[in-house]
Amino acid sequence: MAKTKSTSEVEIGTAIEPPVSATYGDAIRVLPTALIYHFTLPHAFPFLPEVTESLGMRVELRDTGKSGIDQFFDYLKGDLQYEHIADDNQRRMNDWLTTFILLNSAWPYIPLLGIYRGFKIGQDAAMRVSKDEGIQTASGVISLMLTAPFNVFMGIYDAANFLSAKIREDELDKAMLSVSDRLPLVLGAGIDEADKSQPKDVVADTVAKTLANFMLAPWMPLMGTYKGISMVSDATHRNRETQIITTMLAMPIIGTVALPFLMAAQSNQFAQKLIDGSGISNWLSGVFNSGSKTVAAITK
């Protein structure tokens, strides 16, 4: 007959934990933490100057003296506004960073901004016809109820405007462009100027571009989304509403159908920029020419 365990033996043994299931209550409790985390996330970017300086570059981020929370309330007050950026390269980088942050970490305050915008629409409308604060508040509440089905869409629109303005204010887009422009100089830092002036060889140029594409492989998904968002931005940037709606609709297509093509196109374009700006292609052409001359001399 099998021996049964006593109560004390069961208590001493390994306890079996009950299964854990996430609920809506858990999501609500984690929301404030996610909100705080998102607003402190941009402060992780100061690592950029140290990293770039170790690569022989120096990139300065603008210190506005304001935290993400301060800038968020500045946006609500109207002190921090979306502005169209005249420089095309900066605009593309700003749009890419805006979309990237929006889709990855902006979700905590999208509903908050949607609620705020829904209330503000009614309040602003009432302010035009009445100075009574009670009427303005009631109009805001009614507007909030009527616009509830569009809360997320309004929140996304406002979040995109806020993030774009914050990125421009902190000059994060300029810093990222500066890194991109200086990378070729870093790669070619060890090559003599005489080697950089060697005439290009088609075979050497192809080999150099292939090696550069191989180096860029880990960042190809990011480059693919950058290419796709840049295309949407170039086509729609003159109208903000059209730009945001088109970007949100195009992202699933970019992520499934067009991403491989866009990754290859952007990687190839950036690889060409790297080998041209660094002089690697010229140096490799000189190596190939020297090698071919050596082989020709030996075979004579």
For each residue, the residues with C-beta under 8 A, 3 or more apart:
1:
2:
3:
4:
5: 9 10 13
6: 9 10
7: 10 11
8: 11 12
9: 5 6 12 13
10: 5 6 7 13
11: 7 8
12: 8 9
13: 5 9 10
14:
15:
16:
17: 20
18:
19:
20: 17
21:
22: 26 27
23: 26 27
24: 27 28
25: 28 29
26: 22 23 29 30
27: 22 23 24 30 31
28: 24 25 31
29: 25 26 32
30: 26 27 33 34
31: 27 28 34 35 108
32: 29 35 36
33: 30 36 37
34: 30 31 37 38 107 108
35: 31 32 38 39 108 109 112
36: 32 33 39 40
37: 33 34 40 41 105
38: 34 35 41 68 105 106 108 109
39: 35 36 42 67 68 69 72
40: 36 37 43 44 67 68
41: 37 38 44 68 105
42: 39 45 68 166 170 172
43: 40 46 67 68
44: 40 41 47
45: 42 48 61 170 172 175
46: 43 49 50 61
47: 44 50 51
48: 45 51 52 59 61 175 179
49: 46 52 53 58 59 60 61
50: 46 47 53 54
51: 47 48 54 55
52: 48 49 55 57 58 59 179 182
53: 49 50 56 57 58 59
54: 50 51
55: 51 52 186
56: 53 185 186 189
57: 52 53 178 179 182 185 186
58: 49 52 53
59: 48 49 52 53 175 178 179 182
60: 49 175
61: 45 46 48 49 170 171 172 175
62: 169 170 171
63:
64: 71 169 170
65:
66: 70 71 74
67: 39 40 43 70 71
68: 38 39 40 41 42 43 71 72 166
69: 39 72 73
70: 66 67 73 74
71: 64 66 67 68 74 75 80 162 165 166 169
72: 39 68 69 75 76 109 162
73: 69 70 76 77
74: 66 70 71 77 79 80
75: 71 72 78 79 80 81 161 162 165 166
76: 72 73 116
77: 73 74
78: 75 81
79: 74 75
80: 71 74 75 162 165 166 169
81: 75 78 161 165
82: 161 162 164 165 240
83: 165 168
84: 91 237
85: 90 91 94 168 173
86: 91
87: 90 91
88: 91 92 234
89: 92 93 177
90: 85 87 93 94 173 174 177
91: 84 85 86 87 88 94 95 233 237
92: 88 89 95 96 226 229 230 233 234
93: 89 90 96 97 173 176 177
94: 85 90 91 97 98 164 167 168 173
95: 91 92 98 99 164 229 230 232 233 237 243 247
96: 92 93 99 100 225 226 229 230
97: 93 94 100 101 163 167 172 173 176
98: 94 95 101 102 160 163 164 167
99: 95 96 102 103 160 225 229 247 251
100: 96 97 103 104 222 225
101: 97 98 104 105 106 163 167
102: 98 99 106 156 159 160 163
103: 99 100 106 251
104: 100 101
105: 37 38 41 101
106: 38 101 102 103 109 110 159 163
107: 34 110
108: 31 34 35 38 112
109: 35 38 72 106 112 113 155 159
110: 106 107 113 114 152 155 156 159
111: 114 115 151 152 155
112: 35 108 109 115 116 155
113: 109 110 116 117 154 155 158 159 162
114: 110 111 117 118 150 151 152 153 154 155 156 158
115: 111 112 118 119 144 151 155
116: 76 112 113 119 120 158
117: 113 114 120 121 147 154 155 157 158
118: 114 115 121 122 143 144 146 147 148 150 151 154
119: 115 116 122 123 140 141 143 144
120: 116 117 123 124 140
121: 117 118 124 125 140 143 147
122: 118 119 125 126 139 140 141 142 143 144 146
123: 119 120 126 127 136 137 139 140 143
124: 120 121 127 128
125: 121 122 128 129 139 143
126: 122 123 129 130 135 136 138 139 140
127: 123 124 130 131 136
128: 124 125
129: 125 126
130: 126 127 135 136
131: 127
132: 135 136
133: 136 137
134: 137 138
135: 126 130 132 138 139
136: 123 126 127 130 132 133 139 140
137: 123 133 134 140 141
138: 126 134 135 141 142
139: 122 123 125 126 135 136 142 143
140: 119 120 121 122 123 126 136 137 143 144
141: 119 122 137 138 144 145
142: 122 138 139 145 146
143: 118 119 121 122 123 125 139 140 146 147
144: 115 118 119 122 140 141 147 148
145: 141 142 148
146: 118 122 142 143
147: 117 118 121 143 144 150 151 154
148: 118 144 145 151
149:
150: 114 118 147 153 154
151: 111 114 115 118 147 148 154 155
152: 110 111 114 155 156
153: 114 150 156 157
154: 113 114 117 118 147 150 151 157 158
155: 109 110 111 112 113 114 115 117 151 152 158 159
156: 102 110 114 152 153 159 160 244 248
157: 117 153 154 160 161 241 244
158: 113 114 116 117 154 155 161 162
159: 102 106 109 110 113 155 156 162 163
160: 98 99 102 156 157 163 164 244
161: 75 81 82 157 158 164 165 240
162: 71 72 75 80 82 113 158 159 165 166
163: 97 98 101 102 106 159 160 166 167
164: 82 94 95 98 160 161 167 168
165: 71 75 80 81 82 83 161 162 168 169
166: 42 68 71 75 80 162 163 169 170
167: 94 97 98 101 163 164 170 172 173
168: 83 85 94 164 165 171 173
169: 62 64 71 80 165 166
170: 42 45 61 62 64 166 167
171: 61 62 168 174 175
172: 42 45 61 97 167 175 176
173: 85 90 93 94 97 167 168 176 177
174: 90 171 177 178
175: 45 48 59 60 61 171 172 178 179
176: 93 97 172 173 179 180
177: 89 90 93 173 174 180 181
178: 57 59 174 175 181 182
179: 48 52 57 59 175 176 182 183
180: 176 177 183 270
181: 177 178 184
182: 52 57 59 178 179 185 186
183: 179 180 186 187 274 277
184: 181 187 188 273 274 275 276 277 278
185: 56 57 182 188 189 277 278
186: 55 56 57 182 183 189 278
187: 183 184 274 277 278 280
188: 184 185 191 196 277 278 279 280
189: 56 185 186
190:
191: 188 195 196 278 279 280 283
192: 195 196
193: 196 197
194: 197 198
195: 191 192 198 279 282 283 286
196: 188 191 192 193 279 282 283
197: 193 194 282
198: 194 195 282 283 285 286 289
199: 282 285
200: 204 205 281 282 285
201: 204 205 284 285 288 289
202: 205 206
203: 206 207 288
204: 200 201 207 208 281 284 285 287 288
205: 200 201 202 208 209 275 281 284 285
206: 202 203 209 210
207: 203 204 210 211 284
208: 204 205 211 212 275 280 281 284
209: 205 206 212 213 268 271 272 275 281
210: 206 207 213 214
211: 207 208 214 215
212: 208 209 215 216 270 271 272 274 275 280
213: 209 210 216 217 267 268 271
214: 210 211 217
215: 211 212
216: 212 213 219 220 223 267 270 271
217: 213 214 220 267
218:
219: 216 222 223
220: 216 217 223 224 263 264 266 267
221: 224 225 259 263
222: 100 219 225 226
223: 216 219 220 226 227 262 263 266 267 270
224: 220 221 227 228 254 259 260 262 263 266
225: 96 99 100 221 222 228 229 251 254 255 259 262
226: 92 96 222 223 229 230 266
227: 223 224 230 231 262 263 265 266
228: 224 225 231 232 250 251 254 258 259 262
229: 92 95 96 99 225 226 232 233 247 254
230: 92 95 96 226 227 233 234
231: 227 228 234 235 262
232: 95 228 229 235 236 243 246 247 250
233: 91 92 95 229 230 236 237 243 247
234: 88 92 230 231 237
235: 231 232 246
236: 232 233 239 242 243 246 247
237: 84 91 95 233 234 243
238:
239: 236 242 243
240: 82 161 243 244
241: 157 244 245
242: 236 239 245 246
243: 95 232 233 236 237 239 240 246 247
244: 156 157 160 240 241 247 248
245: 241 242 248 249
246: 232 235 236 242 243 249 250
247: 95 99 229 232 233 236 243 244 250 251
248: 156 244 245 251
249: 245 246 252 253
250: 228 232 246 247 253 254
251: 99 103 225 228 247 248 254 255
252: 249 255 256
253: 249 250 256 257 258
254: 224 225 228 229 250 251 257 258 259 262
255: 225 251 252 259
256: 252 253 259
257: 253 254
258: 228 253 254 261 262
259: 221 224 225 228 254 255 256 262 263
260: 224 263 264
261: 258 264 265
262: 223 224 225 227 228 231 254 258 259 265 266
263: 220 221 223 224 227 259 260 266 267
264: 220 260 261 267 268
265: 227 261 262 268 269
266: 220 223 224 226 227 262 263 269 270
267: 213 216 217 220 223 263 264 270 271
268: 209 213 264 265 271 272
269: 265 266 272 273
270: 180 212 216 223 266 267 273 274
271: 209 212 213 216 267 268 274 275
272: 209 212 268 269 275 276
273: 184 269 270 276 277
274: 183 184 187 212 270 271 277 278 280
275: 184 205 208 209 212 271 272 278 280 281
276: 184 272 273 281
277: 183 184 185 187 188 273 274
278: 184 185 186 187 188 191 274 275
279: 188 191 195 196 282 283
280: 187 188 191 208 212 274 275 283 284
281: 200 204 205 208 209 275 276 284 285
282: 195 196 197 198 199 200 279 285 286
283: 191 195 196 198 279 280 286 287
284: 201 204 205 207 208 280 281 287 288
285: 198 199 200 201 204 205 281 282 288 289
286: 195 198 282 283 289 290
287: 204 283 284 290 291
288: 201 203 204 284 285 291 292
289: 198 201 285 286 292 293
290: 286 287 293 294
291: 287 288 294 295
292: 288 289 295 296
293: 289 290 296 297
294: 290 291 297 298
295: 291 292 298 299
296: 292 293 299 300
297: 293 294 300
298: 294 295
299: 295 296
300: 296 297
